Amino acid sequence: MKVLLASLKHFVVQKLQVSNQQAITYILAGRVRVNGSNGQLQQALQPEDEVTFEGQVIKEPKAFVYLAYNKPRGIESTLNTHVENNLTHALNLNQRVFPIGRLDKESEGLMLLTNDGTVLYKTIHAKIHQEKEYLVSVDRPLTPEALQHLATGIMIMGKQTRPAVVAQINTHAFRIILNQGLNRQIRRMCYKLGYQVQQLIRTRIVNLELGGLEPGEWRYLSQPEVQELLQAVAT
């Protein structure tokens, strides 16, 4: 969910240390502008909004950061620095970003990290079916029946998994596209069918591909990638 700041009136009261009536007067007189336009009294401010008073900036727009990271096996999907092999130490960033979805310690591949609350919410929320694609290797030959069950859904943790797109790669490997993110979902699905996952790599999140990122590498998303991502999660 997009994080909202206070209403414009409340923000002006707090920022300029004036009364409610004085803030109302400033706003109605057009002396307070939001992103270059006259502000409205109950306008809900967003982190990316710029607010000026008589031409002086009193609220800087927050810059959103989007980055792709190829998580190696053994890294924990947490920012908690008290946990060994955490993301904070692995990324070594001077910016606060949050992972979209998790990969368990033994899994690897694409992670998307951002400080954009809207993208976070719309990508991981259970009711919003955003695609994630994985390459999975298992310990014994796959059967047509197992692949069919993976595609149509399996009961795990008391829930029926949603239908998925499944394509066999070879006797022991398959690709799967999910539009939900239950805890350790693929591992639980495989276990239910009598398989142990040997390797699990996430290769895509919505429109973002893992591409040529080496394990442990990260990069900022390009502007076209960001725009495509924002468009995808808005639909």
N, C-alpha and C positions, 0 to 999 in steps of 0.2 A: 504494500500500500504506500502511496506517495506520502512522505512525511510533510505535514503542514506546519508552518510557523503560525504565529498569532495573526489576528486580523490586522489590517493596515493601521486602523485607529489605535489598537492596543500597542502595536509596535512603535508608532510615533510617540505615544505617551511615555513608554519606557525608554526609548532611545533619546528623545529630546528633553525628558524630564519636565513634561508639561501636563496640564490638566486635560481631562477628557474633552471639555469644551474648547480648549485652545487647539487640541489636535483636530477636532472636527472643523474648526475654522480654517486651519491650515489646509486640510484636505479639500474642503469645499471650494476654497479659493484657488485651487490648482497649484499650490506651492509644493505639494508632494507628488512626485511622479514615480510610476512603477514601469520599468523597462521603456522609458521615454513617453509614456502616456499618463494622463491625469489619473491619480489613484482614486479608488472607491472606499468608502468608510469601512465596510465589512469585507473587503477584498481579502481572501486568504492568500497569504504569501507562501511562495515555494522557495526551496533552497536556491534555485537557479535565478531568482528574481533580483534585479538591481533596483534599489530605492534611492531617490535623490530628494533633497530638501533645498529649494532655492538654488538648484544647480549643483549642490554639493552631495557627493555620495555618502549616504548614511548606512547603506547595507550593500556590501559587495556580493555579486553573484557567486555561488559556490560552484567550483569547477568539478564536473563529474569525471571520474576516471574509470576506464574499462580496460581490462587486460586479460589475455589468454595465457594459461600456464599449463605446461605438461607435467603433471604430478607424477613423480616416480613412485614405484612401490616402496613402502616403508615410511612415507610422509603421512602424518595425520592431518585430516581436513579440519583443523581447528586453529584459531588465532591465539589460543591460550598458551602463553609462553612458559607456563609451568608443565606443559605436556611435552615430553621428549619428541624431537623431530616434528615440530609444529610448523604451520604455514608461515607464521611471522618470521621465524628465523630462516626458513627455506627461501622466501622471497626477498628478504632484506630490503624492504621498501621503506621510504620515509613518508608514505601516504597511507591512510587508514582505508582499506578496502575489505569487502566481505565476500566470501565464496558463495556462488549460486549453486545450491545443492552440494552434496557431499560425495566423496569417493572414500570407501573404507581403506584402511591402512594397506591392505594387500592389493588393492586395485590401483590402476594408473590411467594416465591419459588426460584429456582436456578438462580444465577447470576454468570457469569464467568468474572473475572477481571485479567488483565495482562498489562504488559508494552511492550509486543511484538506486534509491529505495523503490522506485516504480518498476525498474527492470528486475530487481531482486524479487519483488512480490509476484509479478506477472509470470516469471519464469519458473518459480518453485511452487506456487500455490496449487494445491491438489485439484481445484476446480478449473484450472486453466491448463489445457492439455498441450504443453509445449514439448516438442520432440527432442529426444536425446538418443544418440546412436552408439552402439557398443560392438566391439569385436571380442568374442568369447571363445576360449579353448577349454575343452573338458578332458577328463581322464580316460574315456573309452569311446568307441564309435557311436556316433549319433544314429538314431533310428528315425524313420519317417514319422512314427507315432510320437516320439519325443518332440520333434520339430513342430508337429501339429499342435501338441499341447502347449508348447511355448507360445505359439501364435494365437491360439484361441483363448488362452487364459488358464490359470492354475490357482487353486485355493491355497493361500499362504497367510499365516497370522490371522485367520478368520475372515480374510477378504479374497474375493475373486479378482485376479489381476485383469487389467483391461486388455483387449485384443492388441497384438503387436505385429509388426512386420518382421518376419524371420526369413533369412536366406542362408542356406548351407554353403560353406566355403570349401571344406574338405571333410574327411571322415570324422575329425575331432574338433572342428571349429565352425562357428556360425556368426552371422551378423544379426543384431536385433535392434529395432527402433521402438523405444518405449515412449509413451506420453503420460507417464506417471512416475513417481519416485518413492516407492515404499522402501523402508530400511532394508539394505542388502537384498534388494528384490531379485536380481538375476541369480545370485548365489542360492537364495532360498528356492527359487523356481527349479533350478538345476538339481538341487539336493532332493527336492520332492520327487523328481523323476529318476533318482538314483545316480546322479552324476556329481562329481567334484570339479569345481572350476579350477583350472590350472593357471589361466591368465585372463584378466579382464581389463580391457582398454576402452575408455570412452573416446570416441573419435569425432563426435559432433554434438553441439548444443544449439538447438534452433537452426540458425543459418551459419553458425561459426564452426569451421572445420579445424581439426588438430593440425593438419598440414605438415610442414617440415619442422615443427618445433621438436627439439631433442628433449629427452627426459631431463627435468630440472630447469629448462629454459622457460622464460616468459617474455611477452612482448605486449606493447600497447596496441589496442585495436586501431585500425585506420578509420578515418572519418566515414568513408563509404560503408565499412563494416558496422560502425556504430549506428549509422542511419538505417541500414537494413535491419539490424537487430531491434531498434526502436519501432520500426514499422511492423516487424513480425510480432512483437509482444503486444502491440496496440490492437491487433486484429482479433 
